Amino acid sequence: MQALGSSRGACRPPSLSRHARRPATSCTDLLARRISCRAAVTGSPVLSESESVALSAYNMFAVQQAPSSNSSKQKCLDLLREAARDRKIEPELVEGALVALEMEQLAAGIVQGDPKTVEGRWHLLFSSATKIRAFQYIPIREEFVVDLPSRNVALESSIGPFAFFIKGTSTAWDEEQAALEFQFNKVVVKLLGNEIWTTSPTTKAKTYTFFYLSDTIAGCRSSGGGMSLLVRL
């Protein structure tokens, strides 16, 4: 299962109970804030080495494609949707497209902060948290479930007759950054539908910062490093 790290300090979103609209933030301020948060997480002011290499590979790939009237953003989305359909796009290109899409969204000052856009059940398809390319397409079925009204979140996965449920609570949704902070507090393992083991571990808060959300796919950056591609179920 893909582990998520913690994000603290300036990157920490406010309480979920605070729904008041904040003063408008300029695109420049938003970009600076997001880069600052990324730096706090990764120690890098811009991109990791892996992300820079992946972005270069994606840009080279995009240049080599047949001329198209599609925008650079649409080209990113087309590649990511194709990856979501059949997993045949090279992992390096998927990571590069995620980086390019994030940069497009940040530069345009686009933040999809409506909490309704993140609610629901998502297939966690791809994660660059691991640097082993062969495992960046997550090899098991793993679903990320978000229910903000009840403040429940969960990671659900299965391997053969075993099912794994990592459950927790959403502690904040930051509309300005489309950032979901949550914390896992219970693990349940089932065999053929019967609960065989459970524990309540002490964990740190995690954050997913979504730079793209739609009816079909989502892209986000994990507080533990790495980017993820999710498919709405």
N, C-alpha and C positions, 0 to 999 in steps of 0.2 A: 504494500500500500504506500501511496505517496505521502510522505510526512511534510507538514507545513511548519515553518519556523515562526518566531514571534516578532512583533513589530511594536516598538514603544516610542515614548517621547513625542516628538513633533508629528509622527506618522499616526498617532493613535486617534481614531475617530471619536466623536462625542457620544454621549449616551443615546440609546435608541429613543428615549423619552423626549428628546429635544427635536421637535419637528419644525421649529420656526425657521423661516427662510433667512439666509444670511445675506449681507450686502453682496452685490455682483462682484465677481473676481475677474480681473483682466486676464487675457490669454497668457500674457507674459508672466504674471504672478502665478497662474496655475501651473504653467510649465516649470517654473523655478521651484515651486513647492513639490511637484511630483518628482523632479530630479533630486531634490534634497531628500525626500523620503526614500528614493531608490538608493541614494548614496548611504543613508543611514543603515539600510539593510545589507547592501552588497559591498560597501566600502569603496565603490567606484562612483565617480561623479556622473558617468554617462552609461556605458555599456560594459558588460563583462567581456573577456577575451572571446569566449565561446559565442556570445551574441554578436560581437563585431564580425567574426568569421562567418557566422550564419547569415548576417545581413548582407555581407559582400557577395556570398554565394547566391542569395536570393536576387540581389540587384543584377548580377551577371545573367542569371536565368531569365529574369524579366526582360532584359535587353535583347536576348536571343529569340524571344517569342515573336510570332507574326505581328505586324502592326495592328493596333486596335484603337478604337475610339474610347475604350474604357479608361476611366481615371486610374491613377496609381492605387488609390484605395480600393477600387472595385477589383483590380487585378489581385491584390492581396486576398480579398474575400473570396474570389473565385478559386484561388489555390487552396485556401483553408477549407472551403466547402467540398472541394474534390478530395482532399485528405480525409475529411470526415466521412465521405461516402465509401471509400475503398482502402484507405491506409496505404496507398501505393506511392504517394509523394514522399520523396526522401526526407527523413527527419530534419536534416540540416536546413532544407528549404522551408519546412513548416516553421521551425524556430525563427528563421529569417523573416518570413512573412508576418509572424506575430510581432517581431520587433518593428518592422516597417509599418504595420498597422498602428501599433502603439504610438510611434513617432508622428504619424499622420494625425491621429486623434488629438495628441497633445498640442501639436503645432496649430491645429484648427480650434483649440480650446473647447473641444467637444467632450462633455461629461454626461453620461446617461445615469443620473442619480436617482431616478424614480425607483423606489424599493420594489415596486411591482415587477420591474424588469428582471430582477434576479431571483424572484421566488419560483419555486417549482422543483422539478427533478431533472438533473443534468447527468449525462454520460461523460465522465472524465476520461477523454480519449487520449490526450497527449500531454506530456509534461517534460520540460527541459531541466527539471530539478536534478535528474541523473544525467551525467555527461556521457553515459554509454548509449550511443545512438540506437543500438538495437532494442533498447528497452524504453525509448522515449514514447513510442506508441505503447500505452499501458497494456501489458500482456494479459491481464485479467479484466473481467467486466467489473467496473467500479463506478458507482453512482453517487453524486453529491446532491443531497436533498436540503432545500432551504424553505423554511416556513417562518417568515418574519412575524406574522401575527402571534404565533405561539412561542416565538423565539427559539424554535428547535432547528438544529442542523444535524446532519448525519452523513457518514460515508458508509455505503453498503456495497459489499462485494461477495463473490462466491468462487470457490474452487472445488469442482466435483460435487460431492455431497455436502460440503461445508459452506456455511454462510457466515459472514462476518459483519457485525454492525458496530460502528464507532459513533457514539451519540454525544451530542453536546448542546450548547446554548449559544445563540447569537447575542453578543454583548453590545454591538454598535453597528450602525449603518451611516456612513458619512456621505451625504448627498453631494458635497462639493468634489469629492474624489471617487465616488462610486466604490467605496471601500467597505467590505464586510469583515467585521472582526468577530471571531467566535472562539469558543474553547470547548474541547472535548472532555468529557468526564465519566464516560461509561463505555465499556467494551463487552459485547455479547457474541458468543460463538454458538452456532447451531449445527447439528448434524442431522440431516434428513428432516429438518423442521423442528427438531427437539433441542431445547437449550441445554448445552453441556458444560458451559463455562461462562462466568461473568466476573468482571472486576471494575473497580472505580479508581482509575489512576489519577494522579495529580499532574496536570499538563499546563503548559504556557498558552497564552492567547495566540491565535493565528490570525492572519489577515489575507484576504484576497482583494486586490485592487483591480476592478474591471475597467479595461479601456475600450471594450466593445461588448455590447449586449444586443441581441436581436431575438426574433421568434425562433431561430434555428440554431445559431451558434453563439459562443461567447469567448472572449479572450481576456485573460487576467494574469496579473503578476502576483506571485506568492511572496509573503513576507520572509519565507525561508530561502528565497532565491529561486530563479527559474520562472518560466511562463507556462501557462496551460491553455489548451484548447478544449472547450466543453461543447457538447451537443445537447440541445434541449430535447427531452423525451416527452 
